[in-house]
Amino acid sequence: MDEILFCVVITTTSSKEEARTIAEKLVFQELAACVQITDIESFYTWQNVLQHVPEYLLLIKTRADLYQKVEKAICAIHSYDVPEIIQIPITQGLEKYLGWITSTTIPTSEKNP
């Protein structure tokens, strides 16, 4: 592929409805090519208390240059005070799949700074 860089953005939610709302918004707005949702168990400390809760993990496939827009879109919907939103670079992938990500997300020429 050319100089386009790809990534997976990860976030979690407390409800499937919220996860679906985020996924639909990202795909509809062409900020993500694909969002997968899966049930997980999370263990973490929040406000000095050990938490053990069911959550929904979103795996968001997109272009790295869209990360800021993806983050902003997630934060506009997310119910957590401090949501997990992290970017993991895709260093290699099937060229046809990466091309599909490019073709289903907003063209670089249309992205706002």
C-alpha positions as CSV (number, residue, x, y, z in Angstrom):
1,M,0.0,0.0,0.0
2,D,1.0,3.6,-0.4
3,E,1.8,5.9,2.6
4,I,-1.6,5.4,4.2
5,L,-1.3,4.0,7.7
6,F,-3.9,1.9,9.3
7,C,-4.9,1.2,12.9
8,V,-7.3,-0.5,15.2
9,V,-8.8,1.7,17.8
10,I,-10.0,0.0,21.0
11,T,-12.7,1.1,23.4
12,T,-15.0,-0.5,25.9
13,T,-18.5,0.2,27.1
14,S,-20.8,-0.9,29.9
15,S,-23.7,-1.8,27.6
16,K,-24.3,-3.4,24.3
17,E,-26.6,-0.6,23.2
18,E,-23.9,2.0,23.8
19,A,-21.4,-0.2,21.9
20,R,-23.8,-0.5,19.0
21,T,-24.5,3.2,19.0
22,I,-20.8,4.0,18.8
23,A,-20.2,1.4,16.1
24,E,-23.1,2.6,13.9
25,K,-22.0,6.2,14.2
26,L,-18.4,5.5,13.2
27,V,-19.3,3.4,10.2
28,F,-22.2,5.7,9.1
29,Q,-19.8,8.7,9.3
30,E,-17.2,6.8,7.4
31,L,-14.7,7.1,10.2
32,A,-14.3,3.3,10.4
33,A,-14.5,0.5,7.9
34,C,-15.6,-2.1,10.4
35,V,-16.3,-2.3,14.1
36,Q,-16.5,-5.6,15.9
37,I,-18.2,-5.9,19.3
38,T,-17.5,-8.7,21.8
39,D,-18.4,-9.5,25.4
40,I,-15.5,-9.3,27.9
41,E,-14.8,-9.3,31.6
42,S,-12.7,-6.4,32.9
43,F,-10.7,-6.1,36.1
44,Y,-9.4,-2.7,37.0
45,T,-9.1,-0.2,39.8
46,W,-11.3,2.9,39.7
47,Q,-11.4,5.4,42.5
48,N,-9.3,3.1,44.7
49,V,-11.8,0.2,44.4
50,L,-11.1,-3.0,42.5
51,Q,-13.8,-3.4,39.8
52,H,-14.8,-6.7,38.1
53,V,-17.5,-5.9,35.5
54,P,-18.8,-7.2,32.2
55,E,-18.1,-4.9,29.3
56,Y,-18.2,-4.7,25.6
57,L,-15.0,-4.4,23.6
58,L,-15.1,-2.5,20.3
59,L,-12.3,-3.2,17.7
60,I,-12.5,-0.3,15.3
61,K,-10.6,-0.7,12.0
62,T,-9.7,2.6,10.4
63,R,-6.9,4.8,9.0
64,A,-4.5,6.3,11.4
65,D,-5.1,9.8,10.1
66,L,-8.7,9.5,11.2
67,Y,-7.8,8.8,14.8
68,Q,-8.7,12.2,16.2
69,K,-12.1,12.2,14.6
70,V,-12.8,8.7,15.9
71,E,-11.7,9.7,19.4
72,K,-14.0,12.8,19.2
73,A,-16.9,10.8,18.0
74,I,-16.5,8.2,20.7
75,C,-16.2,10.9,23.5
76,A,-19.4,12.6,22.3
77,I,-21.4,9.4,23.0
78,H,-19.5,7.6,25.7
79,S,-20.9,7.4,29.2
80,Y,-17.6,6.8,31.1
81,D,-15.8,9.7,32.8
82,V,-12.5,8.3,31.3
83,P,-13.2,5.9,28.5
84,E,-10.5,3.6,27.2
85,I,-9.6,4.8,23.8
86,I,-6.3,3.6,22.4
87,Q,-4.8,3.3,19.0
88,I,-2.9,0.2,17.9
89,P,-1.0,0.5,14.6
90,I,-1.5,-2.1,11.9
91,T,2.0,-2.7,10.6
92,Q,1.0,-5.2,8.0
93,G,-2.2,-6.6,6.5
94,L,-3.7,-8.2,3.4
95,E,-3.4,-5.5,0.7
96,K,-7.0,-6.0,-0.5
97,Y,-8.3,-5.6,3.1
98,L,-6.3,-2.5,3.7
99,G,-7.6,-1.2,0.4
100,W,-11.1,-1.9,1.5
101,I,-10.5,0.2,4.7
102,T,-9.4,3.1,2.5
103,S,-12.3,2.8,0.2
104,T,-14.9,2.8,3.0
105,T,-13.6,5.6,5.1
106,I,-13.7,9.4,4.4
107,P,-11.2,10.4,1.7
108,T,-8.1,12.0,3.1
109,S,-8.9,15.1,1.0
110,E,-12.2,15.6,2.9
111,K,-10.8,15.2,6.4
112,N,-10.8,18.3,8.6
113,P,-7.7,19.2,10.6
